[in-house]
Amino acid sequence: MGSYRTLTLPLLSLLGWTLISAFNLDTDNVIRKTGDANSLFGFSLAMHRQLRPADKRIYQKMCNVLSNFIFFSWNLENLETENKQNQWMGVTVQSQGPGGKILVCAHRYQRRLFVDSVQELRDITGRCYVLSEDLTINNTSDEDGGDWMFCKGRNRGHERFGSCQQGLSATFTKDYHYLVFGAPGAYNWKGVVRMEQKNSSLWDENIYDDGPYEVGDEGRLDPDLVPVPANSYLGFSLDSGKMLTKRGQLTIVAGAPRANHSGAVVLLKKDDVKPSMMTAEYILEGAGLASSFGYDLAVLDINGDGWQDIVVGAPQYFIKDGYIGGAIYVYLNEEGAWDKITPKRIEGAADSMFGLAVENMGDVNLDGYHDVAVGAPYDSNGAGNVYIFHGSPQGLKKAQVLGGQDHNVKLFGYSLAGNMDLDRNNYPDLAIGSLSDSVFVYRARSVISIEKTVNYYSVIVHLCCAESYHCKQMTTFGLTMSFFPSLEVKYSIKVESERKKLNLPSRVIFNPRSANDYESTGVVELKGQGTESCVTRGLRLQETLRDKLRGIPIEVSVEILKPSTRRKRQSALPNLLPILDTNQDATTLTKVQFIKEGCGADHVCQSDLQLQYKFHTREPNRDIFHPLPEENGVPILSLSDQKDIALEIKVANQGEDAYEAQLSSSFPKSLSYSAVRIQSGVSSAARCLTYDQLIYCSLFLLSLIFL
């Protein structure tokens, strides 16, 4: 058996889920396709698009096509050698992408021997077909046709290949060079993964060593070389990547959901020595008995570091007495060092089968990070939900929840297909299957960023003349987006929002005056990518302005009204309203600052207030004060000959000017407050107000005496 490393790692649990408002998958214009009743239409999905002009409706003997979704039924069979009844044609459907090939499999296809005799034998070998981009078999193509059945003719019986079930999973490698097949029933259900290609042009160039490659060695067919035990179902799920273990090295990622009773995911590569063998490089083991770890999986770059990451579904994960039903495990690649990775676990609700389907959506919001859809078909009492996660430098972030209850179906989210732009707006869309014979297509809305800039004819206001100050502010809106050439947005300019919450009057009003003293609204058209539109509004300071220390806040926000009516119709599908980028701040805040003399260039005063106090006696009927005697630094008051007591407070500022500084003092009721004296030489702007036993004084470098 090849050398590999088995990883059983501690997990970080991310518990709980809160329903999230929609982001950019549109829920108002969902496309629904319905198949025949009880046909399992939607059991598996693939998005596909032809590049050359062709009729979108193609009917052949062998297939029915509904829009971009393929459901196959095969009627032609040789009853002497095969049985196609109940073969589950379409259990797997894969597309290479726009203009590429299509792969469709029937994992219950049977080979027959000694038909109509008592010795009749049947082997469930499975079979796959490759079609051209127009959903037909091109006889001149090496790949096209149904000869993809590698278990045919091999040793029979469930210990070997009699229950092979090839095609339960199948895929194209990311470099489009190979087809990869899973046969989870081979070798007593250990399972086999096979990678191969057919290209006679290679043979013409005398290249004969490009596969096929197989776990267990295609030449020796040795079950001891399979890196998982019996009943593991290796090949139940498949994906591939070329930035998983080494840069540029092709790696096949295969799920084995019953390995060691909990599940495993095996990272496979071409063997360095044996030319027809695939060997395990790493094995990721599931945590949790019967969790079905590896039931489905996806390879994608979540955090944008260039290395591909893995998301693994474990739909039957549970915690005893816990409200948990399924989980996904997120492995963020550490430059190929899989033995150093601690996966993060995201859990679903009880009985939801969260993680039954896991799909790479591509970059659905065009933020530079790939996104993931996760099906939980038994969530919400069996209606089903699909959970959308956005990639980010920190990993996956919850983004959106799509619900089957909105469509009155059951087991919504049983299958998923994504990472293809169907309506050609540059954003990949998502298809969701159910076990209610219905498929739903959610199109991605364009995500736009609107830069909001506030400029002033004068950014600052002088304190000396604030009461008579008039200014104008200009707000500029800049549009960053794709697809929509123009857009109408409603803007809102708010002033003094915090003072409004406190029921305080605004220090400024709009000029000309608006219906709301705190807000001015309107509509502006943004005419295209990179263009700017400006709105100018006047502001006037109120008279008798008191608060001149704090800047005047101005907040600008926008919301989308509707797409431009001048947009050209691009397809028969209804136009989708774009959505604002949630990663961008919804509101831009700017403050108009007052000029404060004696402060730095930034108009922020770095003051340093220092306070000194001393108790005095006062001569009768004269403002002549003498310090109280002290013992050990404590003033001593003699009530026999001291009827009046005075508290002298001196405040000095050793730093920049201090504006709106105040001193508050309170006295016990045993002392009867008399008056306050402001010593000579202190600015006349210093004032004191009294409220019973409380005294508030505005401070300019001053000295106070309380009597």
KOLLOTOR-400965 format. One line per 3 residues: number of its first residue (from 1); for each residue x, z, y of C-alpha. Coordinates in steps of 0.1 Angstrom, whole numbers, plus 5000, padded with zeros to 4 digits. Layout:
residues N
NUM	X:Z:Y; ...;
***
This chain:
residues 707
1	5000:5000:5000; 5013:4992:5035; 5026:5018:5059;
4	5002:5030:5085; 4993:5062:5104; 4961:5081:5100;
7	4948:5098:5131; 4925:5128:5131; 4923:5139:5167;
10	4906:5167:5187; 4878:5155:5208; 4866:5162:5243;
13	4828:5164:5244; 4808:5152:5273; 4774:5168:5268;
16	4741:5158:5283; 4726:5128:5299; 4706:5125:5331;
19	4685:5094:5336; 4701:5072:5362; 4685:5049:5388;
22	4691:5012:5381; 4722:4995:5393; 4727:4958:5390;
25	4709:4948:5358; 4675:4936:5371; 4645:4953:5355;
28	4618:4934:5374; 4624:4899:5361; 4633:4905:5324;
31	4630:4874:5302; 4612:4881:5269; 4614:4860:5238;
34	4591:4867:5208; 4595:4855:5172; 4571:4854:5143;
37	4556:4887:5133; 4576:4907:5108; 4604:4882:5109;
40	4631:4906:5122; 4636:4883:5151; 4661:4900:5173;
43	4679:4918:5144; 4711:4901:5157; 4719:4882:5189;
46	4744:4859:5204; 4746:4843:5238; 4756:4806:5238;
49	4757:4778:5263; 4764:4741:5259; 4787:4724:5282;
52	4775:4688:5279; 4740:4677:5287; 4716:4682:5258;
55	4680:4690:5251; 4676:4728:5252; 4651:4726:5224;
58	4667:4714:5192; 4649:4714:5159; 4667:4708:5127;
61	4658:4713:5090; 4681:4743:5090; 4676:4761:5122;
64	4652:4771:5150; 4665:4777:5185; 4649:4799:5211;
67	4666:4795:5244; 4701:4810:5241; 4692:4830:5210;
70	4696:4817:5174; 4674:4825:5144; 4682:4807:5112;
73	4662:4799:5081; 4677:4778:5054; 4655:4757:5031;
76	4680:4734:5013; 4694:4750:4981; 4706:4741:4947;
79	4686:4764:4924; 4711:4758:4895; 4739:4775:4914;
82	4725:4796:4942; 4696:4816:4956; 4688:4816:4993;
85	4656:4835:4991; 4659:4868:5011; 4695:4859:5020;
88	4691:4872:5055; 4705:4841:5072; 4713:4853:5107;
91	4723:4888:5099; 4753:4879:5120; 4754:4854:5148;
94	4784:4848:5170; 4794:4824:5197; 4829:4814:5208;
97	4815:4811:5243; 4804:4782:5265; 4811:4750:5247;
100	4824:4767:5216; 4815:4770:5180; 4787:4791:5165;
103	4791:4813:5135; 4761:4824:5115; 4761:4843:5082;
106	4738:4853:5053; 4753:4884:5036; 4727:4884:5008;
109	4733:4848:4997; 4735:4847:4959; 4756:4827:4934;
112	4738:4820:4901; 4751:4815:4865; 4732:4806:4833;
115	4700:4800:4852; 4667:4805:4833; 4685:4820:4803;
118	4687:4856:4791; 4723:4856:4802; 4714:4847:4838;
121	4738:4864:4863; 4737:4867:4901; 4764:4877:4924;
124	4756:4887:4960; 4787:4870:4975; 4774:4861:5010;
127	4780:4829:5029; 4787:4818:5065; 4782:4786:5084;
130	4800:4772:5115; 4781:4749:5139; 4792:4729:5168;
133	4782:4738:5204; 4749:4718:5201; 4739:4738:5170;
136	4745:4709:5146; 4770:4704:5118; 4796:4679:5129;
139	4809:4663:5097; 4841:4652:5114; 4850:4688:5123;
142	4872:4707:5099; 4854:4740:5107; 4817:4729:5106;
145	4796:4735:5076; 4788:4762:5051; 4819:4763:5030;
148	4829:4797:5044; 4824:4818:5012; 4857:4832:5001;
151	4842:4854:4973; 4829:4824:4955; 4847:4818:4921;
154	4865:4852:4921; 4862:4879:4895; 4827:4892:4892;
157	4813:4927:4890; 4810:4953:4917; 4846:4965:4910;
160	4858:4931:4922; 4838:4905:4942; 4803:4904:4926;
163	4788:4924:4955; 4810:4910:4982; 4783:4905:5008;
166	4806:4884:5031; 4792:4880:5066; 4776:4914:5071;
169	4800:4912:5100; 4819:4882:5113; 4836:4872:5145;
172	4859:4848:5163; 4893:4862:5173; 4897:4865:5211;
175	4923:4837:5211; 4897:4814:5193; 4922:4805:5166;
178	4907:4824:5136; 4875:4833:5121; 4873:4869:5107;
181	4849:4879:5080; 4839:4914:5067; 4829:4918:5031;
184	4821:4955:5028; 4809:4953:4991; 4842:4940:4976;
187	4863:4963:4954; 4836:4988:4946; 4825:4988:4982;
190	4860:4996:4995; 4855:4965:5016; 4877:4935:5026;
193	4885:4918:5059; 4897:4882:5058; 4910:4861:5086;
196	4914:4823:5083; 4911:4790:5100; 4907:4753:5090;
199	4925:4728:5110; 4939:4697:5092; 4959:4688:5123;
202	4982:4717:5114; 4987:4702:5079; 4996:4669:5096;
205	5024:4687:5113; 5035:4703:5080; 5023:4737:5090;
208	5009:4754:5059; 5015:4791:5064; 4988:4800:5089;
211	4966:4820:5066; 4943:4829:5051; 4951:4865:5056;
214	4933:4892:5037; 4933:4930:5032; 4944:4934:4996;
217	4965:4903:4998; 4948:4869:4994; 4973:4860:4967;
220	4973:4891:4945; 4937:4904:4952; 4949:4940:4947;
223	4924:4967:4955; 4952:4993:4957; 4963:4976:4989;
226	4930:4983:5006; 4938:5013:5029; 4904:5031:5024;
229	4888:5047:4994; 4858:5033:4974; 4824:5032:4991;
232	4840:5030:5026; 4824:4996:5036; 4855:4983:5054;
235	4845:4953:5074; 4811:4966:5083; 4820:4959:5120;
238	4847:4937:5135; 4864:4929:5168; 4899:4918:5178;
241	4924:4920:5206; 4959:4909:5216; 4968:4940:5237;
244	4960:4968:5213; 4993:4978:5196; 5019:4954:5210;
247	5017:4929:5239; 5006:4895:5225; 5002:4907:5189;
250	4968:4899:5174; 4951:4930:5160; 4918:4930:5140;
253	4897:4962:5144; 4875:4969:5115; 4849:4996:5110;
256	4845:5015:5077; 4815:5038:5084; 4815:5056:5050;
259	4853:5062:5046; 4859:5098:5035; 4823:5106:5041;
262	4826:5104:5079; 4838:5070:5087; 4870:5053:5100;
265	4883:5024:5121; 4913:5005:5108; 4936:4985:5131;
268	4949:4956:5110; 4977:4931:5116; 4994:4902:5097;
271	5019:4917:5073; 5055:4912:5084; 5067:4903:5049;
274	5038:4890:5028; 5024:4858:5043; 4988:4862:5031;
277	4982:4898:5036; 4967:4920:5063; 4980:4956:5065;
280	4968:4987:5084; 4988:4997:5114; 4966:5027:5124;
283	4935:5044:5111; 4912:5063:5134; 4892:5088:5115;
286	4858:5100:5124; 4850:5137:5129; 4817:5149:5114;
289	4803:5145:5080; 4781:5114:5075; 4785:5105:5112;
292	4789:5067:5103; 4819:5065:5126; 4827:5028:5129;
295	4791:5015:5124; 4798:4993:5154; 4827:4990:5178;
298	4839:4971:5208; 4874:4961:5222; 4877:4958:5259;
301	4899:4969:5289; 4880:4999:5303; 4905:5011:5329;
304	4920:4979:5340; 4956:4987:5329; 4960:4955:5309;
307	4959:4973:5275; 4927:4969:5255; 4907:5000:5246;
310	4883:5007:5218; 4848:5022:5219; 4835:5033:5184;
313	4799:5041:5176; 4789:5070:5153; 4751:5068:5153;
316	4746:5096:5128; 4769:5122:5144; 4752:5155:5148;
319	4759:5192:5155; 4740:5218:5135; 4713:5234:5157;
322	4723:5211:5185; 4702:5186:5204; 4725:5157:5195;
325	4718:5124:5177; 4747:5100:5177; 4778:5095:5197;
328	4804:5071:5209; 4842:5077:5209; 4862:5062:5238;
331	4899:5055:5230; 4919:5047:5262; 4950:5028:5250;
334	4983:5045:5258; 5004:5013:5257; 4999:5009:5220;
337	5007:5045:5210; 4974:5053:5192; 4989:5084:5177;
340	4990:5100:5211; 4954:5093:5221; 4927:5119:5223;
343	4894:5102:5224; 4865:5113:5245; 4831:5117:5229;
346	4799:5109:5247; 4768:5121:5228; 4732:5110:5226;
349	4699:5128:5223; 4686:5142:5190; 4674:5116:5165;
352	4683:5087:5189; 4709:5070:5168; 4730:5066:5199;
355	4759:5043:5191; 4741:5021:5165; 4750:4991:5187;
358	4781:4989:5210; 4787:4958:5231; 4814:4947:5255;
361	4794:4935:5285; 4823:4920:5304; 4826:4930:5341;
364	4789:4932:5349; 4794:4944:5385; 4826:4925:5392;
367	4846:4957:5401; 4876:4947:5380; 4867:4969:5350;
370	4849:4960:5318; 4816:4977:5310; 4799:4988:5278;
373	4763:4988:5266; 4753:5013:5239; 4721:5011:5219;
376	4700:5042:5209; 4671:5025:5192; 4653:5057:5181;
379	4655:5074:5215; 4623:5082:5234; 4602:5087:5203;
382	4613:5055:5187; 4608:5032:5217; 4646:5030:5222;
385	4670:5030:5251; 4701:5011:5261; 4727:5030:5281;
388	4751:5012:5304; 4785:5025:5312; 4809:5011:5338;
391	4846:5010:5333; 4869:5028:5358; 4905:5040:5361;
394	4892:5074:5347; 4872:5059:5318; 4835:5052:5313;
397	4810:5063:5339; 4772:5064:5334; 4755:5036:5353;
400	4720:5027:5341; 4694:5032:5314; 4672:5004:5301;
403	4641:5015:5282; 4619:5000:5254; 4589:5019:5267;
406	4588:4995:5297; 4580:4967:5272; 4558:4986:5247;
409	4582:4979:5217; 4599:5000:5191; 4636:5003:5182;
412	4647:4986:5215; 4685:4984:5215; 4690:4977:5178;
415	4712:4948:5187; 4731:4937:5218; 4748:4906:5232;
418	4767:4903:5264; 4797:4891:5283; 4782:4857:5292;
421	4767:4845:5324; 4734:4828:5315; 4720:4821:5350;
424	4754:4810:5365; 4755:4835:5393; 4790:4846:5382;
427	4778:4879:5368; 4775:4884:5330; 4741:4892:5316;
430	4728:4913:5287; 4705:4905:5258; 4688:4933:5239;
433	4671:4930:5205; 4645:4952:5189; 4629:4955:5155;
436	4596:4945:5171; 4603:4907:5168; 4612:4906:5205;
439	4644:4899:5225; 4649:4908:5261; 4674:4893:5286;
442	4685:4914:5315; 4702:4893:5342; 4728:4909:5364;
445	4721:4910:5402; 4749:4900:5426; 4767:4931:5440;
448	4775:4928:5476; 4796:4949:5500; 4787:4951:5536;
451	4814:4964:5559; 4800:4984:5588; 4822:4988:5619;
454	4812:5006:5651; 4831:4997:5683; 4827:5011:5719;
457	4835:4998:5753; 4849:5033:5757; 4856:5054:5727;
460	4860:5087:5746; 4840:5106:5773; 4855:5127:5801;
463	4843:5163:5803; 4843:5162:5840; 4817:5135:5843;
466	4798:5137:5811; 4765:5142:5827; 4766:5108:5844;
469	4782:5088:5816; 4768:5056:5802; 4782:5035:5774;
472	4775:5008:5749; 4783:5007:5713; 4786:4975:5692;
475	4780:4976:5654; 4796:4948:5634; 4784:4939:5599;
478	4807:4920:5576; 4796:4906:5542; 4816:4905:5510;
481	4798:4889:5481; 4795:4859:5458; 4765:4836:5451;
484	4743:4844:5481; 4752:4822:5511; 4731:4843:5535;
487	4713:4875:5535; 4689:4895:5558; 4695:4933:5560;
490	4677:4960:5579; 4701:4983:5598; 4697:5018:5610;
493	4718:5034:5638; 4713:5072:5640; 4727:5097:5664;
496	4729:5134:5663; 4714:5138:5628; 4727:5173:5624;
499	4712:5185:5657; 4679:5169:5646; 4679:5190:5614;
502	4684:5221:5635; 4656:5211:5659; 4681:5208:5688;
505	4677:5181:5715; 4700:5151:5712; 4728:5149:5737;
508	4724:5111:5740; 4695:5087:5740; 4693:5049:5734;
511	4692:5027:5764; 4668:5010:5766; 4650:5039:5749;
514	4637:5034:5713; 4606:5049:5698; 4628:5075:5681;
517	4654:5093:5702; 4676:5098:5672; 4674:5063:5656;
520	4674:5026:5664; 4665:5000:5637; 4664:4963:5634;
523	4671:4932:5612; 4703:4912:5612; 4712:4880:5592;
526	4746:4878:5575; 4752:4841:5572; 4778:4840:5545;
529	4809:4853:5528; 4834:4868:5552; 4812:4862:5583;
532	4803:4889:5609; 4771:4896:5628; 4770:4921:5657;
535	4743:4943:5672; 4748:4959:5706; 4729:4991:5717;
538	4733:5012:5748; 4736:5050:5748; 4732:5074:5777;
541	4742:5110:5778; 4715:5135:5786; 4717:5157:5818;
544	4725:5194:5816; 4748:5188:5787; 4762:5220:5772;
547	4779:5211:5740; 4809:5190:5751; 4833:5202:5725;
550	4820:5184:5694; 4821:5146:5692; 4788:5127:5692;
553	4782:5114:5656; 4768:5079:5651; 4758:5068:5616;
556	4752:5032:5605; 4735:5023:5573; 4719:4991:5559;
559	4694:4981:5532; 4686:4946:5518; 4653:4931:5528;
562	4652:4899:5508; 4674:4869:5499; 4676:4841:5525;
565	4648:4816:5522; 4674:4789:5529; 4691:4796:5495;
568	4690:4765:5473; 4672:4769:5440; 4698:4768:5413;
571	4676:4771:5382; 4641:4775:5369; 4647:4813:5367;
574	4634:4834:5396; 4660:4843:5422; 4672:4879:5420;
577	4677:4901:5449; 4713:4912:5453; 4722:4949:5453;
580	4745:4969:5475; 4777:4982:5459; 4772:5018:5449;
583	4810:5024:5450; 4808:5018:5488; 4797:5046:5511;
586	4761:5040:5521; 4766:5053:5556; 4795:5047:5581;
589	4800:5077:5604; 4818:5074:5637; 4822:5101:5664;
592	4825:5096:5702; 4850:5122:5713; 4851:5139:5747;
595	4884:5139:5766; 4897:5175:5767; 4923:5182:5793;
598	4953:5201:5781; 4951:5189:5745; 4971:5165:5725;
601	4967:5127:5723; 4944:5131:5694; 4920:5151:5716;
604	4921:5179:5691; 4930:5212:5707; 4955:5234:5688;
607	4948:5267:5705; 4963:5301:5698; 4940:5329:5710;
610	4954:5364:5711; 4934:5396:5718; 4945:5430:5731;
613	4923:5460:5738; 4926:5495:5752; 4903:5524:5759;
616	4902:5539:5795; 4885:5566:5816; 4868:5557:5849;
619	4870:5577:5880; 4835:5588:5893; 4819:5561:5915;
622	4851:5541:5916; 4864:5512:5895; 4897:5529:5889;
625	4906:5532:5853; 4932:5553:5834; 4942:5549:5798;
628	4930:5575:5773; 4956:5599:5759; 4966:5591:5723;
631	4977:5611:5693; 4995:5591:5667; 4983:5559:5683;
634	4946:5570:5682; 4928:5574:5716; 4914:5609:5722;
637	4881:5612:5741; 4873:5646:5757; 4835:5648:5763;
640	4839:5679:5786; 4855:5661:5815; 4851:5623:5806;
643	4816:5610:5812; 4824:5573:5814; 4846:5554:5789;
646	4858:5518:5794; 4870:5493:5769; 4895:5468:5783;
649	4899:5435:5764; 4925:5409:5773; 4925:5375:5758;
652	4954:5351:5761; 4960:5316:5748; 4995:5307:5738;
655	4985:5272:5727; 4966:5242:5739; 4934:5247:5758;
658	4905:5264:5740; 4871:5250:5749; 4838:5269:5744;
661	4857:5300:5732; 4834:5331:5731; 4839:5368:5727;
664	4811:5388:5712; 4811:5426:5712; 4786:5452:5698;
667	4784:5489:5705; 4768:5518:5686; 4736:5533:5700;
670	4754:5565:5707; 4772:5548:5735; 4750:5537:5764;
673	4761:5504:5777; 4764:5502:5815; 4781:5470:5827;
676	4809:5445:5824; 4837:5439:5849; 4856:5407:5851;
679	4890:5414:5866; 4901:5395:5897; 4920:5363:5892;
682	4899:5351:5863; 4880:5318:5865; 4845:5321:5879;
685	4834:5300:5849; 4838:5330:5827; 4803:5345:5822;
688	4789:5373:5801; 4754:5377:5788; 4740:5410:5774;
691	4713:5416:5747; 4707:5453:5743; 4740:5465:5727;
694	4754:5430:5723; 4776:5412:5748; 4786:5375:5747;
697	4813:5362:5770; 4826:5327:5775; 4863:5328:5776;
700	4888:5313:5800; 4921:5332:5799; 4904:5364:5810;
703	4904:5402:5811; 4872:5421:5806; 4863:5458:5810;
706	4831:5470:5793; 4815:5502:5808;
***
